[in-house]
Amino acid sequence: MGLFDFFSKEKKESLDKGLEKSKENFFSKLNRAVVGKSTVDDQVLDELEEVLVTSDVGVDTTVKIIRRIEARVAKDKYVNTSELDRILREEIAALLAENKSVDIDDNFSLPADKKPYVIMVVGVNGVGKTTTIGKLAAQYHKRGYKVVLGAGDTFRAAAVSQLKLWGERVGVPVIDHGMNTDPSAVAFDAVKKAVDMNADVVIIDTAGRLHTKVNLMNELSKIKRVVQKFLPEAPHEVLLVLDGSTGQNAFIQATEFTKATDVTALAITKLDGTAKGGVVIGISDQFRIPVKYIGVGEKIDDLQTFSKMEFVDSFFKKA
């Protein structure tokens, strides 16, 4: 299946709409930066640097992009400011294409040789972690996969009850031991249930606390160890959920969690309600961990598998 084949018209429209605020914010800043200028000079590059940083692309990624634009200007000798958005688009796309993270173009397919596929979901409270799990469960269920959920965020009554509601809504079993119980025991029983019922995927919620890194690290390590007693190769994926609307704070959370556990994939939520969508470009570039999912709206189908090229295309798409 080709890169663009799986991107349905509805999915693309949802992505375009979800990035509207980010795009409007970015282009209004960009237009102000080049007003009255015909060529891309040092002053325009300084202004562009500020535009990228204030659009939550992040300092390190901004520096990379500016260097690429400088090289382009030096090579082409004369670059008109009217071409700047096209050049920016090309250079950002090229930068993201070069990094080690891969495009997730499977559209919610699961590897046939890993069954049940165990996903451990981490992230601080309030980022949309439980909602993301519910939407993931719905997407997999819709594709005919057997799904089991584990309510391992046992320190928040709301998280347990919310996940149970998602289970009822989607029609998948939820393993829970109630409040203030051992999260690793929940994870163990969820994986056991998945094996017993020959399920395809088990998604385990975990506590969203970052009050001390040591506690977090110990807790996540214990969940892994206990699950591995039953299924040695699990978890197959550790998915970190980040709230895109928090901008640079999402970078900080990603840094903390990647220190605390072996994060293998990222989900960036709440991009539709924010002008901070540039954070996806920075996170995709900086962490070398695949951004696997993005949330661009409230509907279940608004949790999408992430394509760097489609994201850049929507971000720079003119109305």
C-alpha positions as CSV (number, residue, x, y, z in Angstrom):
1,M,0.0,0.0,0.0
2,G,1.4,3.4,-1.0
3,L,2.0,6.3,1.3
4,F,-1.1,8.2,0.2
5,D,-3.4,5.3,-0.6
6,F,-4.5,4.9,3.0
7,F,-5.1,8.6,3.5
8,S,-8.8,8.8,2.8
9,K,-10.4,12.0,1.7
10,E,-12.3,12.3,5.0
11,K,-9.1,11.7,7.0
12,K,-7.2,14.4,5.0
13,E,-10.1,16.9,5.5
14,S,-10.1,16.1,9.2
15,L,-6.3,16.7,9.3
16,D,-6.6,20.0,7.4
17,K,-9.4,21.2,9.7
18,G,-7.5,20.1,12.8
19,L,-4.5,22.2,11.9
20,E,-6.4,25.3,10.9
21,K,-5.5,27.3,14.0
22,S,-1.9,26.3,13.9
23,K,-1.6,27.2,10.2
24,E,-3.4,30.6,10.6
25,N,-1.1,31.5,13.5
26,F,2.0,30.5,11.6
27,F,1.2,32.3,8.4
28,S,0.0,35.5,10.0
29,K,3.4,35.6,11.8
30,L,5.3,34.7,8.6
31,N,3.5,37.4,6.6
32,R,4.3,40.0,9.2
33,A,8.0,38.9,9.1
34,V,8.4,39.5,5.4
35,V,6.1,42.6,4.9
36,G,7.9,45.2,2.8
37,K,10.7,42.8,2.0
38,S,11.3,41.3,-1.5
39,T,14.3,39.0,-0.8
40,V,15.2,36.7,2.0
41,D,18.1,38.5,3.8
42,D,19.6,38.2,7.3
43,Q,16.8,40.3,8.8
44,V,14.1,38.0,7.3
45,L,15.9,34.9,8.5
46,D,16.1,36.4,12.0
47,E,12.4,37.1,11.9
48,L,11.7,33.6,10.5
49,E,13.7,32.1,13.4
50,E,11.4,33.9,15.8
51,V,8.3,32.8,13.9
52,L,9.3,29.1,14.2
53,V,10.3,29.3,17.8
54,T,7.0,31.1,18.8
55,S,5.1,28.5,16.8
56,D,6.4,25.8,19.1
57,V,8.7,24.1,16.6
58,G,11.4,24.2,19.3
59,V,14.8,25.9,19.3
60,D,17.0,23.0,18.1
61,T,14.7,22.1,15.2
62,T,14.4,25.8,14.3
63,V,18.2,26.2,14.1
64,K,18.3,23.2,11.7
65,I,15.6,24.7,9.5
66,I,17.2,28.1,9.4
67,R,20.6,26.6,8.5
68,R,18.9,24.8,5.6
69,I,17.2,28.0,4.4
70,E,20.6,29.8,4.7
71,A,22.2,27.2,2.5
72,R,19.4,27.4,0.0
73,V,19.7,31.2,-0.2
74,A,23.5,31.0,-0.6
75,K,23.2,28.4,-3.4
76,D,20.3,30.2,-5.2
77,K,21.8,33.7,-4.6
78,Y,18.4,35.3,-4.8
79,V,15.3,34.0,-3.1
80,N,12.1,36.0,-3.3
81,T,10.1,36.3,-0.1
82,S,7.0,35.1,-2.0
83,E,8.8,31.8,-2.3
84,L,9.5,31.5,1.4
85,D,6.5,29.4,2.4
86,R,7.2,26.9,-0.4
87,I,10.9,26.6,0.5
88,L,10.0,26.3,4.2
89,R,7.6,23.5,3.3
90,E,10.3,21.7,1.2
91,E,13.0,22.0,3.8
92,I,10.8,20.9,6.8
93,A,9.6,17.9,4.8
94,A,13.2,17.0,3.9
95,L,14.3,17.4,7.5
96,L,11.6,15.1,8.8
97,A,12.2,12.6,6.0
98,E,15.8,12.3,7.1
99,N,15.2,11.5,10.7
100,K,15.2,8.0,12.0
101,S,11.5,7.9,12.9
102,V,9.4,6.2,10.2
103,D,6.0,7.1,8.8
104,I,3.3,5.0,10.2
105,D,1.4,4.1,7.1
106,D,-0.3,1.0,8.4
107,N,-3.6,2.7,9.4
108,F,-4.1,0.7,12.6
109,S,-2.9,-2.7,11.4
110,L,-1.2,-5.1,13.9
111,P,1.8,-7.4,13.3
112,A,0.5,-10.9,12.8
113,D,3.5,-12.5,14.5
114,K,2.9,-10.8,17.9
115,K,-0.3,-11.9,19.5
116,P,-1.6,-10.5,21.7
117,Y,0.2,-7.3,20.8
118,V,0.8,-5.5,24.2
119,I,0.7,-1.7,24.3
120,M,1.6,0.1,27.5
121,V,0.3,3.6,27.5
122,V,2.1,6.3,29.6
123,G,1.7,10.1,30.0
124,V,0.8,12.7,32.7
125,N,-2.8,13.2,33.8
126,G,-4.8,15.5,31.6
127,V,-3.1,14.8,28.3
128,G,-6.0,12.7,26.9
129,K,-4.3,9.4,27.7
130,T,-7.5,7.4,28.6
131,T,-9.4,9.0,25.7
132,T,-6.6,8.0,23.4
133,I,-6.8,4.4,24.7
134,G,-10.6,4.4,24.1
135,K,-10.2,5.7,20.6
136,L,-7.4,3.2,19.8
137,A,-9.6,0.4,21.1
138,A,-12.4,1.6,18.8
139,Q,-10.2,1.8,15.8
140,Y,-8.8,-1.7,16.3
141,H,-12.2,-3.1,17.1
142,K,-13.7,-1.5,13.9
143,R,-11.0,-3.4,11.9
144,G,-12.1,-6.7,13.3
145,Y,-9.4,-7.1,16.0
146,K,-10.2,-8.6,19.4
147,V,-9.2,-6.0,22.0
148,V,-8.7,-6.1,25.8
149,L,-8.2,-3.0,28.0
150,G,-6.4,-2.9,31.3
151,A,-7.4,-0.1,33.8
152,G,-3.9,0.3,35.3
153,D,-4.2,4.0,36.3
154,T,-5.6,2.8,39.7
155,F,-4.8,6.0,41.5
156,R,-7.5,8.0,39.8
157,A,-11.1,6.8,40.1
158,A,-12.0,8.9,37.0
159,A,-9.5,7.0,34.9
160,V,-10.8,3.6,35.9
161,S,-14.5,4.6,35.3
162,Q,-13.7,6.4,32.1
163,L,-11.9,3.4,30.7
164,K,-14.8,1.1,31.7
165,L,-17.2,3.5,29.9
166,W,-15.0,3.3,26.8
167,G,-15.1,-0.5,27.0
168,E,-18.9,-0.5,27.1
169,R,-19.1,2.0,24.3
170,V,-16.7,0.0,22.0
171,G,-17.8,-3.4,23.2
172,V,-14.5,-4.7,24.5
173,P,-13.6,-6.2,27.9
174,V,-11.9,-4.0,30.5
175,I,-9.9,-5.6,33.3
176,D,-9.9,-3.5,36.5
177,H,-9.2,-4.1,40.2
178,G,-10.8,-0.8,41.3
179,M,-9.0,2.1,43.0
180,N,-5.7,2.1,44.8
181,T,-4.8,-1.4,43.7
182,D,-1.5,-2.7,42.2
183,P,-1.3,-1.5,38.6
184,S,1.1,-4.4,37.7
185,A,-1.6,-6.9,38.9
186,V,-4.1,-5.3,36.5
187,A,-1.6,-5.5,33.7
188,F,-0.9,-9.1,34.4
189,D,-4.6,-10.0,34.4
190,A,-5.3,-8.0,31.3
191,V,-2.5,-9.9,29.4
192,K,-3.7,-13.2,30.8
193,K,-7.3,-12.4,29.7
194,A,-6.0,-11.5,26.2
195,V,-4.2,-14.8,25.9
196,D,-7.2,-16.8,27.2
197,M,-9.6,-15.3,24.7
198,N,-7.0,-15.3,21.8
199,A,-7.2,-11.5,21.6
200,D,-5.1,-9.6,19.1
201,V,-4.2,-6.6,21.2
202,V,-4.2,-5.6,24.9
203,I,-3.9,-1.9,25.8
204,I,-2.8,-1.1,29.4
205,D,-3.4,2.3,31.0
206,T,-0.8,3.4,33.6
207,A,-0.7,6.0,36.3
208,G,-0.1,9.5,35.0
209,R,2.0,10.9,37.9
210,L,5.4,12.6,37.5
211,H,5.9,13.7,41.1
212,T,9.2,11.9,41.3
213,K,11.0,10.3,38.4
214,V,12.2,7.4,40.6
215,N,8.7,6.4,41.6
216,L,7.5,6.6,38.0
217,M,10.5,4.6,36.8
218,N,10.0,1.9,39.4
219,E,6.3,1.6,38.8
220,L,6.6,1.3,35.0
221,S,9.5,-1.1,35.4
222,K,7.5,-3.3,37.7
223,I,4.5,-3.4,35.3
224,K,6.9,-4.5,32.5
225,R,8.5,-7.2,34.7
226,V,5.2,-8.6,35.8
227,V,3.7,-8.7,32.3
228,Q,6.9,-10.4,31.0
229,K,6.4,-13.2,33.5
230,F,3.4,-14.2,31.4
231,L,4.5,-12.9,28.0
232,P,8.3,-12.6,27.9
233,E,8.5,-10.3,24.8
234,A,5.9,-7.8,26.1
235,P,5.2,-5.0,26.1
236,H,5.7,-4.7,22.3
237,E,5.0,-0.9,22.4
238,V,5.3,1.8,25.0
239,L,3.1,4.7,23.8
240,L,3.7,8.1,25.3
241,V,0.7,10.4,25.0
242,L,1.4,14.2,24.9
243,D,-1.0,17.1,24.8
244,G,-0.1,19.2,21.7
245,S,-1.9,22.2,23.1
246,T,0.8,22.6,25.8
247,G,3.5,23.4,23.3
248,Q,6.9,23.4,24.8
249,N,5.6,21.6,27.9
250,A,5.1,18.5,25.7
251,F,8.8,18.6,24.9
252,I,9.6,18.6,28.7
253,Q,7.2,15.7,29.3
254,A,8.7,13.7,26.4
255,T,12.2,14.3,27.9
256,E,11.1,13.1,31.3
257,F,9.3,10.0,30.2
258,T,12.0,8.9,27.8
259,K,14.4,9.0,30.7
260,A,11.9,7.1,32.9
261,T,11.0,4.3,30.5
262,D,11.8,3.0,27.0
263,V,9.2,4.9,25.0
264,T,8.8,3.4,21.5
265,A,6.0,5.5,20.0
266,L,4.3,8.9,20.6
267,A,0.7,10.1,20.3
268,I,0.2,13.9,20.2
269,T,-3.4,14.9,21.1
270,K,-5.6,18.0,21.1
271,L,-4.1,19.6,18.0
272,D,-7.4,20.9,16.8
273,G,-8.0,23.3,19.7
274,T,-4.6,24.9,19.6
275,A,-2.3,27.1,17.5
276,K,0.7,25.0,18.7
277,G,0.7,22.4,16.0
278,G,4.3,23.2,15.2
279,V,5.3,21.1,18.2
280,V,4.7,18.0,16.2
281,I,7.5,19.1,13.8
282,G,9.9,19.6,16.6
283,I,9.0,16.5,18.5
284,S,9.2,14.3,15.4
285,D,12.6,15.8,14.6
286,Q,14.1,15.8,18.2
287,F,13.2,12.6,19.8
288,R,13.8,10.1,17.0
289,I,10.8,8.2,18.3
290,P,8.0,7.7,15.8
291,V,5.0,10.0,16.2
292,K,2.5,7.2,15.6
293,Y,-0.8,8.9,16.3
294,I,-2.1,12.5,16.3
295,G,-5.5,13.7,17.6
296,V,-7.1,16.4,15.5
297,G,-10.7,16.4,16.8
298,E,-13.3,14.9,19.2
299,K,-14.5,12.1,17.0
300,I,-13.1,8.5,17.2
301,D,-11.8,8.8,13.6
302,D,-10.0,12.0,14.5
303,L,-7.3,9.9,16.1
304,Q,-5.2,9.3,13.1
305,T,-2.1,7.4,12.2
306,F,0.6,10.0,11.6
307,S,2.2,10.7,8.2
308,K,5.0,13.3,8.3
309,M,4.5,14.3,4.7
310,E,0.7,14.6,5.0
311,F,1.1,16.7,8.1
312,V,3.5,19.1,6.4
313,D,1.2,19.2,3.4
314,S,-1.8,20.2,5.6
315,F,0.3,22.6,7.7
316,F,1.4,24.6,4.6
317,K,-1.8,24.1,2.5
318,K,-3.2,27.4,1.3
319,A,-6.9,27.9,1.7
